């Protein structure tokens, strides 16, 4: 009985991990493009955010999405 459950759970686990990896990469690319095209070029904020997103991958993209992007939209409307 446990063998039948394992046969189903192992592929589902790997499928879930692959899906999370693909979603993280898509989020990373989306936030890089969003930052590069919509962040104002005043000062060094744009370069700093691009470097943060670039070097911290998914975590930096998530921080940008939750912290900076709403503030930028509120201030600049884009």
N, CA, C and O atoms as CSV, one atom per row, in Angstrom:
chain,resi,resn,atom,element,x,y,z
A,1,UNK,N,N,0.812,-1.193,0.000
A,1,UNK,CA,C,0.000,0.000,0.000
A,1,UNK,C,C,0.859,1.261,0.000
A,1,UNK,O,O,0.560,2.220,-0.712
A,2,UNK,N,N,1.928,1.259,0.801
A,2,UNK,CA,C,2.792,2.436,0.841
A,2,UNK,C,C,3.542,2.631,-0.466
A,2,UNK,O,O,3.863,3.759,-0.837
A,3,UNK,N,N,3.819,1.550,-1.158
A,3,UNK,CA,C,4.529,1.659,-2.425
A,3,UNK,C,C,3.683,2.397,-3.459
A,3,UNK,O,O,4.210,3.176,-4.253
A,4,UNK,N,N,2.390,2.157,-3.453
A,4,UNK,CA,C,1.496,2.839,-4.395
A,4,UNK,C,C,1.439,4.334,-4.101
A,4,UNK,O,O,1.402,5.148,-5.023
A,5,UNK,N,N,1.432,4.697,-2.821
A,5,UNK,CA,C,1.414,6.106,-2.440
A,5,UNK,C,C,2.725,6.777,-2.831
A,5,UNK,O,O,2.731,7.902,-3.331
A,6,UNK,N,N,3.837,6.079,-2.601
A,6,UNK,CA,C,5.143,6.632,-2.970
A,6,UNK,C,C,5.268,6.833,-4.467
A,6,UNK,O,O,5.877,7.803,-4.918
A,7,UNK,N,N,4.700,5.929,-5.235
A,7,UNK,CA,C,4.764,6.046,-6.692
A,7,UNK,C,C,4.062,7.322,-7.147
A,7,UNK,O,O,4.480,7.941,-8.125
A,8,UNK,N,N,3.009,7.718,-6.455
A,8,UNK,CA,C,2.301,8.939,-6.814
A,8,UNK,C,C,2.938,10.191,-6.221
A,8,UNK,O,O,2.977,11.231,-6.877
A,9,UNK,N,N,3.432,10.105,-4.999
A,9,UNK,CA,C,3.936,11.289,-4.314
A,9,UNK,C,C,5.282,11.777,-4.833
A,9,UNK,O,O,5.513,12.984,-4.912
A,10,UNK,N,N,6.149,10.878,-5.179
A,10,UNK,CA,C,7.490,11.292,-5.622
A,10,UNK,C,C,7.425,12.125,-6.911
A,10,UNK,O,O,8.035,13.193,-6.961
A,11,UNK,N,N,6.717,11.682,-7.945
A,11,UNK,CA,C,6.629,12.549,-9.140
A,11,UNK,C,C,5.901,13.869,-8.871
A,11,UNK,O,O,6.260,14.902,-9.436
A,12,UNK,N,N,4.887,13.838,-8.015
A,12,UNK,CA,C,4.184,15.077,-7.688
A,12,UNK,C,C,5.092,16.050,-6.957
A,12,UNK,O,O,5.028,17.257,-7.193
A,13,UNK,N,N,5.935,15.539,-6.076
A,13,UNK,CA,C,6.890,16.384,-5.360
A,13,UNK,C,C,7.864,17.041,-6.338
A,13,UNK,O,O,8.110,18.244,-6.256
A,14,UNK,N,N,8.419,16.254,-7.261
A,14,UNK,CA,C,9.357,16.811,-8.229
A,14,UNK,C,C,8.664,17.801,-9.169
A,14,UNK,O,O,9.262,18.807,-9.550
A,15,UNK,N,N,7.431,17.531,-9.540
A,15,UNK,CA,C,6.677,18.456,-10.383
A,15,UNK,C,C,6.436,19.772,-9.646
A,15,UNK,O,O,6.538,20.845,-10.240
A,16,UNK,N,N,6.118,19.693,-8.355
A,16,UNK,CA,C,5.907,20.907,-7.561
A,16,UNK,C,C,7.205,21.707,-7.442
A,16,UNK,O,O,7.173,22.933,-7.540
A,17,UNK,N,N,8.329,21.052,-7.237
A,17,UNK,CA,C,9.611,21.748,-7.112
A,17,UNK,C,C,10.011,22.402,-8.435
A,17,UNK,O,O,10.509,23.528,-8.442
A,18,UNK,N,N,9.800,21.718,-9.536
A,18,UNK,CA,C,10.108,22.293,-10.842
A,18,UNK,C,C,9.206,23.501,-11.108
A,18,UNK,O,O,9.664,24.517,-11.631
A,19,UNK,N,N,7.931,23.388,-10.749
A,19,UNK,CA,C,6.994,24.503,-10.940
A,19,UNK,C,C,7.402,25.717,-10.114
A,19,UNK,O,O,7.336,26.845,-10.602
A,20,UNK,N,N,7.826,25.499,-8.865
A,20,UNK,CA,C,8.297,26.606,-8.031
A,20,UNK,C,C,9.549,27.252,-8.626
A,20,UNK,O,O,9.690,28.475,-8.594
A,21,UNK,N,N,10.441,26.453,-9.160
A,21,UNK,CA,C,11.648,26.997,-9.781
A,21,UNK,C,C,11.343,27.829,-11.012
A,21,UNK,O,O,11.920,28.900,-11.202
A,22,UNK,N,N,10.444,27.345,-11.843
A,22,UNK,CA,C,10.050,28.085,-13.047
A,22,UNK,C,C,9.330,29.378,-12.654
A,22,UNK,O,O,9.586,30.431,-13.239
A,23,UNK,N,N,8.434,29.303,-11.669
A,23,UNK,CA,C,7.718,30.500,-11.222
A,23,UNK,C,C,8.682,31.529,-10.635
A,23,UNK,O,O,8.522,32.726,-10.871
A,24,UNK,N,N,9.672,31.081,-9.878
A,24,UNK,CA,C,10.664,31.995,-9.313
A,24,UNK,C,C,11.495,32.669,-10.394
A,24,UNK,O,O,11.803,33.856,-10.296
A,25,UNK,N,N,11.853,31.921,-11.414
A,25,UNK,CA,C,12.634,32.485,-12.510
A,25,UNK,C,C,11.811,33.489,-13.318
A,25,UNK,O,O,12.321,34.532,-13.727
A,26,UNK,N,N,10.546,33.171,-13.542
A,26,UNK,CA,C,9.666,34.099,-14.265
A,26,UNK,C,C,9.495,35.385,-13.460
A,26,UNK,O,O,9.547,36.477,-14.025
A,27,UNK,N,N,9.290,35.269,-12.140
A,27,UNK,CA,C,9.172,36.445,-11.281
A,27,UNK,C,C,10.455,37.271,-11.332
A,27,UNK,O,O,10.400,38.498,-11.410
A,28,UNK,N,N,11.598,36.611,-11.288
A,28,UNK,CA,C,12.898,37.283,-11.328
A,28,UNK,C,C,13.063,38.081,-12.621
A,28,UNK,O,O,13.456,39.247,-12.587
A,29,UNK,N,N,12.766,37.460,-13.747
A,29,UNK,CA,C,12.899,38.136,-15.042
A,29,UNK,C,C,11.905,39.293,-15.148
A,29,UNK,O,O,12.251,40.368,-15.638
A,30,UNK,N,N,10.669,39.073,-14.687
A,30,UNK,CA,C,9.641,40.110,-14.738
A,30,UNK,C,C,10.046,41.321,-13.906
A,30,UNK,O,O,9.872,42.456,-14.349
A,31,UNK,N,N,10.583,41.098,-12.711
A,31,UNK,CA,C,10.972,42.211,-11.846
A,31,UNK,C,C,12.212,42.928,-12.398
A,31,UNK,O,O,12.323,44.147,-12.267
A,32,UNK,N,N,13.135,42.197,-13.007
A,32,UNK,CA,C,14.291,42.847,-13.650
A,32,UNK,C,C,13.835,43.769,-14.770
A,32,UNK,O,O,14.287,44.910,-14.863
A,33,UNK,N,N,12.945,43.278,-15.616
A,33,UNK,CA,C,12.445,44.092,-16.726
A,33,UNK,C,C,11.631,45.269,-16.202
A,33,UNK,O,O,11.770,46.386,-16.701
A,34,UNK,N,N,10.786,45.035,-15.204
A,34,UNK,CA,C,9.970,46.106,-14.632
A,34,UNK,C,C,10.849,47.197,-14.029
A,34,UNK,O,O,10.604,48.386,-14.233
A,35,UNK,N,N,11.862,46.791,-13.294
A,35,UNK,CA,C,12.760,47.762,-12.667
A,35,UNK,C,C,13.550,48.533,-13.727
A,35,UNK,O,O,13.690,49.752,-13.629
A,36,UNK,N,N,14.057,47.842,-14.717
A,36,UNK,CA,C,14.877,48.491,-15.742
A,36,UNK,C,C,14.076,49.459,-16.608
A,36,UNK,O,O,14.619,50.459,-17.079
A,37,UNK,N,N,12.802,49.176,-16.821
A,37,UNK,CA,C,12.026,50.021,-17.722
A,37,UNK,C,C,11.193,51.081,-17.006
A,37,UNK,O,O,10.929,52.134,-17.586
A,38,UNK,N,N,10.774,50.839,-15.773
A,38,UNK,CA,C,9.844,51.755,-15.111
A,38,UNK,C,C,10.420,52.531,-13.941
A,38,UNK,O,O,9.841,53.538,-13.533
A,39,UNK,N,N,11.526,52.098,-13.399
A,39,UNK,CA,C,12.122,52.802,-12.257
A,39,UNK,C,C,12.716,54.123,-12.751
A,39,UNK,O,O,13.424,54.133,-13.758
A,40,UNK,N,N,12.442,55.245,-12.059
A,40,UNK,CA,C,13.011,56.529,-12.495
A,40,UNK,C,C,14.538,56.523,-12.398
A,40,UNK,O,O,15.108,55.867,-11.526
A,41,UNK,N,N,15.178,57.241,-13.278
A,41,UNK,CA,C,16.643,57.254,-13.348
A,41,UNK,C,C,17.282,58.301,-12.445
A,41,UNK,O,O,18.463,58.610,-12.609
A,42,UNK,N,N,16.544,58.842,-11.514
A,42,UNK,CA,C,17.086,59.853,-10.608
A,42,UNK,C,C,17.972,59.176,-9.559
A,42,UNK,O,O,17.563,58.203,-8.925
A,43,UNK,N,N,19.161,59.689,-9.389
A,43,UNK,CA,C,20.080,59.108,-8.408
A,43,UNK,C,C,20.547,57.728,-8.837
A,43,UNK,O,O,20.631,57.425,-10.027
A,44,UNK,N,N,20.848,56.902,-7.855
A,44,UNK,CA,C,21.348,55.564,-8.170
A,44,UNK,C,C,20.367,54.483,-7.751
A,44,UNK,O,O,20.747,53.315,-7.672
A,45,UNK,N,N,19.112,54.837,-7.478
A,45,UNK,CA,C,18.118,53.854,-7.049
A,45,UNK,C,C,17.918,52.743,-8.078
A,45,UNK,O,O,17.841,51.566,-7.727
A,46,UNK,N,N,17.836,53.129,-9.342
A,46,UNK,CA,C,17.587,52.150,-10.392
A,46,UNK,C,C,18.709,51.115,-10.452
A,46,UNK,O,O,18.441,49.915,-10.521
A,47,UNK,N,N,19.942,51.562,-10.427
A,47,UNK,CA,C,21.089,50.653,-10.501
A,47,UNK,C,C,21.143,49.762,-9.268
A,47,UNK,O,O,21.410,48.565,-9.375
A,48,UNK,N,N,20.892,50.340,-8.099
A,48,UNK,CA,C,20.926,49.557,-6.862
A,48,UNK,C,C,19.853,48.479,-6.880
A,48,UNK,O,O,20.132,47.330,-6.535
A,49,UNK,N,N,18.637,48.822,-7.274
A,49,UNK,CA,C,17.577,47.825,-7.314
A,49,UNK,C,C,17.858,46.738,-8.344
A,49,UNK,O,O,17.586,45.564,-8.091
A,50,UNK,N,N,18.394,47.107,-9.493
A,50,UNK,CA,C,18.737,46.092,-10.492
A,50,UNK,C,C,19.794,45.145,-9.938
A,50,UNK,O,O,19.693,43.933,-10.126
A,51,UNK,N,N,20.803,45.675,-9.261
A,51,UNK,CA,C,21.837,44.815,-8.671
A,51,UNK,C,C,21.276,43.930,-7.568
A,51,UNK,O,O,21.642,42.759,-7.466
A,52,UNK,N,N,20.389,44.479,-6.741
A,52,UNK,CA,C,19.772,43.670,-5.678
A,52,UNK,C,C,18.982,42.515,-6.291
A,52,UNK,O,O,19.116,41.370,-5.859
A,53,UNK,N,N,18.164,42.816,-7.290
A,53,UNK,CA,C,17.362,41.768,-7.935
A,53,UNK,C,C,18.261,40.767,-8.644
A,53,UNK,O,O,18.023,39.561,-8.579
A,54,UNK,N,N,19.280,41.254,-9.312
A,54,UNK,CA,C,20.161,40.392,-10.082
A,54,UNK,C,C,20.930,39.404,-9.202
A,54,UNK,O,O,21.027,38.222,-9.532
A,55,UNK,N,N,21.472,39.885,-8.090
A,55,UNK,CA,C,22.341,39.032,-7.280
A,55,UNK,C,C,21.621,38.219,-6.213
A,55,UNK,O,O,22.182,37.251,-5.700
A,56,UNK,N,N,20.384,38.592,-5.868
A,56,UNK,CA,C,19.669,37.820,-4.850
A,56,UNK,C,C,18.546,36.981,-5.446
A,56,UNK,O,O,17.796,36.337,-4.712
A,57,UNK,N,N,18.427,36.983,-6.756
A,57,UNK,CA,C,17.488,36.175,-7.527
A,57,UNK,C,C,16.052,36.290,-7.004
A,57,UNK,O,O,15.507,37.394,-6.985
A,58,UNK,N,N,15.438,35.212,-6.590
A,58,UNK,CA,C,14.027,35.212,-6.206
A,58,UNK,C,C,13.725,36.070,-4.999
A,58,UNK,O,O,12.694,36.742,-4.961
A,59,UNK,N,N,14.606,36.060,-4.010
A,59,UNK,CA,C,14.387,36.845,-2.800
A,59,UNK,C,C,14.408,38.344,-3.109
A,59,UNK,O,O,13.555,39.087,-2.622
A,60,UNK,N,N,15.364,38.789,-3.903
A,60,UNK,CA,C,15.434,40.196,-4.283
A,60,UNK,C,C,14.242,40.613,-5.123
A,60,UNK,O,O,13.731,41.721,-4.965
A,61,UNK,N,N,13.789,39.733,-6.022
A,61,UNK,CA,C,12.613,40.034,-6.840
A,61,UNK,C,C,11.369,40.150,-5.971
A,61,UNK,O,O,10.527,41.019,-6.196
A,62,UNK,N,N,11.257,39.277,-4.982
A,62,UNK,CA,C,10.118,39.330,-4.075
A,62,UNK,C,C,10.144,40.592,-3.214
A,62,UNK,O,O,9.105,41.213,-2.993
A,63,UNK,N,N,11.315,40.970,-2.732
A,63,UNK,CA,C,11.444,42.201,-1.952
A,63,UNK,C,C,11.075,43.410,-2.811
A,63,UNK,O,O,10.369,44.306,-2.348
A,64,UNK,N,N,11.543,43.439,-4.049
A,64,UNK,CA,C,11.206,44.549,-4.946
A,64,UNK,C,C,9.704,44.585,-5.208
A,64,UNK,O,O,9.094,45.654,-5.191
A,65,UNK,N,N,9.113,43.429,-5.449
A,65,UNK,CA,C,7.681,43.355,-5.741
A,65,UNK,C,C,6.842,43.846,-4.570
A,65,UNK,O,O,5.853,44.550,-4.771
A,66,UNK,N,N,7.225,43.484,-3.347
A,66,UNK,CA,C,6.413,43.815,-2.179
A,66,UNK,C,C,6.748,45.174,-1.569
A,66,UNK,O,O,5.873,45.816,-0.988
A,67,UNK,N,N,7.994,45.622,-1.689
A,67,UNK,CA,C,8.405,46.848,-1.008
A,67,UNK,C,C,8.485,48.056,-1.943
A,67,UNK,O,O,7.867,49.084,-1.668
A,68,UNK,N,N,9.211,47.952,-3.011
A,68,UNK,CA,C,9.486,49.120,-3.848
A,68,UNK,C,C,8.419,49.368,-4.907
A,68,UNK,O,O,8.029,50.515,-5.126
A,69,UNK,N,N,7.948,48.332,-5.557
A,69,UNK,CA,C,7.025,48.514,-6.676
A,69,UNK,C,C,5.750,49.261,-6.284
A,69,UNK,O,O,5.364,50.185,-7.000
A,70,UNK,N,N,5.071,48.905,-5.175
A,70,UNK,CA,C,3.874,49.680,-4.797
A,70,UNK,C,C,4.195,51.141,-4.486
A,70,UNK,O,O,3.407,52.032,-4.802
A,71,UNK,N,N,5.337,51.385,-3.874
A,71,UNK,CA,C,5.739,52.764,-3.561
A,71,UNK,C,C,6.004,53.549,-4.838
A,71,UNK,O,O,5.603,54.707,-4.949
A,72,UNK,N,N,6.676,52.927,-5.800
A,72,UNK,CA,C,6.952,53.578,-7.081
A,72,UNK,C,C,5.662,53.892,-7.810
A,72,UNK,O,O,5.515,54.977,-8.371
A,73,UNK,N,N,4.714,52.947,-7.809
A,73,UNK,CA,C,3.437,53.191,-8.476
A,73,UNK,C,C,2.667,54.323,-7.811
A,73,UNK,O,O,2.001,55.105,-8.490
A,74,UNK,N,N,2.752,54.417,-6.486
A,74,UNK,CA,C,2.060,55.479,-5.769
A,74,UNK,C,C,2.702,56.839,-6.059
A,74,UNK,O,O,1.995,57.829,-6.247
A,75,UNK,N,N,4.031,56.889,-6.097
A,75,UNK,CA,C,4.732,58.153,-6.308
A,75,UNK,C,C,4.722,58.612,-7.764
A,75,UNK,O,O,4.470,59.783,-8.051
A,76,UNK,N,N,4.996,57.689,-8.675
A,76,UNK,CA,C,5.190,58.071,-10.070
A,76,UNK,C,C,4.058,57.624,-10.999
A,76,UNK,O,O,3.988,58.070,-12.144
A,77,UNK,N,N,3.196,56.770,-10.528
A,77,UNK,CA,C,2.081,56.310,-11.336
A,77,UNK,C,C,2.449,55.373,-12.472
A,77,UNK,O,O,1.697,55.219,-13.435
A,78,UNK,N,N,3.610,54.752,-12.352
A,78,UNK,CA,C,3.996,53.781,-13.399
A,78,UNK,C,C,4.703,52.612,-12.809
A,78,UNK,O,O,5.100,51.700,-13.534
